[in-house]
Amino acid sequence: MDNYLVKQPIHDEKNQTWAYEVLYNDDSFGDPDTSDYLAASAIENLLMQINNDGYLENKTAFITFTPNLLMRNAGVRASVEYFLSHKETQTPDPEFDAFCDRVVKLVESWK
């Protein structure tokens, strides 16, 4: 079974790489729990080396989790815990924060 992380560039209006989408992929069609375990392990390894090897070139990363990990809240919880405990990964970005605030407000208005 092959498994790998995929790094897809996200471009801005000037066609410059603004961020990356990072997702885990494997070619197994077996047990979803095994796939989730492998995905969680790959994502954890990425988070551990995010600032060490220049993989993301100091760009924003959007990490895609498996549906099962999201429904278990595992991916979100692990990501938040990691970034809160590693101050070096936190880069202030008021423009992105404002964008996120608008998205949250919009989603809350749908309730």
C-alpha positions in Angstrom: 0.0 0.0 0.0 1.4 3.4 -0.9 0.5 6.5 1.1 1.7 10.0 0.8 1.0 13.7 1.6 0.0 15.9 -1.3 0.9 19.6 -1.3 -1.3 21.6 -3.7 -0.5 25.3 -4.2 -3.3 27.8 -3.8 -2.7 30.9 -5.9 -3.9 34.5 -5.4 -5.3 36.8 -8.0 -1.7 37.5 -9.3 -1.0 33.8 -9.7 1.4 33.8 -6.8 1.4 30.9 -4.3 -0.4 32.2 -1.3 -0.9 29.0 0.6 -1.0 25.2 0.3 -3.6 22.6 0.7 -2.1 19.5 2.3 -3.9 16.2 2.2 -3.2 12.6 3.0 -3.9 10.0 0.3 -3.5 6.3 0.3 -4.4 3.6 -2.2 -5.9 1.2 0.3 -9.5 0.2 0.0 -9.5 -1.6 3.3 -10.5 -0.8 6.9 -11.4 2.9 7.4 -10.0 2.8 10.9 -6.6 1.8 9.4 -6.8 4.6 6.9 -7.7 7.1 9.6 -4.8 5.9 11.7 -2.4 6.3 8.8 -3.8 9.8 7.9 -3.6 10.9 11.5 0.0 9.7 11.8 1.0 11.5 8.5 -0.7 14.7 9.6 1.0 14.5 13.0 4.4 14.0 11.3 3.7 17.0 9.1 2.8 19.2 12.1 6.0 18.1 13.9 8.2 19.3 11.1 6.2 22.2 9.7 8.8 24.7 10.7 11.9 22.6 10.4 12.3 21.7 6.8 10.8 24.5 4.8 8.1 22.2 3.3 5.5 24.9 3.4 7.9 27.7 2.4 6.5 29.9 5.2 3.0 29.8 3.6 -0.4 29.2 5.2 -1.5 25.5 5.2 -5.0 24.1 4.9 -4.8 20.5 6.0 -7.5 18.1 4.7 -8.6 15.5 7.2 -10.5 12.3 6.5 -14.3 12.6 7.3 -14.0 10.1 10.1 -11.3 12.1 11.8 -13.3 15.3 11.5 -16.4 13.7 12.9 -14.4 12.4 15.8 -13.1 15.9 16.2 -9.6 14.4 16.3 -8.0 16.5 13.6 -9.3 19.8 14.8 -8.4 19.1 18.4 -4.9 17.9 17.6 -4.2 20.9 15.3 -5.4 23.4 17.8 -3.5 21.8 20.7 -0.3 21.7 18.6 -0.5 25.3 17.4 -1.4 26.7 20.8 1.5 24.8 22.4 4.1 25.9 19.8 4.2 29.7 19.7 6.8 29.6 16.8 4.0 28.4 14.5 1.8 31.4 15.2 2.1 34.2 12.8 -0.3 37.1 13.2 -2.3 37.7 10.1 -5.0 40.4 10.7 -6.4 40.1 7.2 -6.8 36.3 7.4 -8.3 36.7 11.0 -10.8 39.2 9.7 -11.7 36.8 6.8 -12.2 33.9 9.3 -14.4 36.2 11.5 -16.6 36.9 8.5 -16.9 33.2 7.7 -17.8 32.3 11.3 -20.4 35.1 11.4 -21.9 33.9 8.1 -22.1 30.3 9.3 -23.6 31.3 12.6 -26.3 33.3 10.7 -27.4 30.1 9.1 -28.5 28.6 12.4 
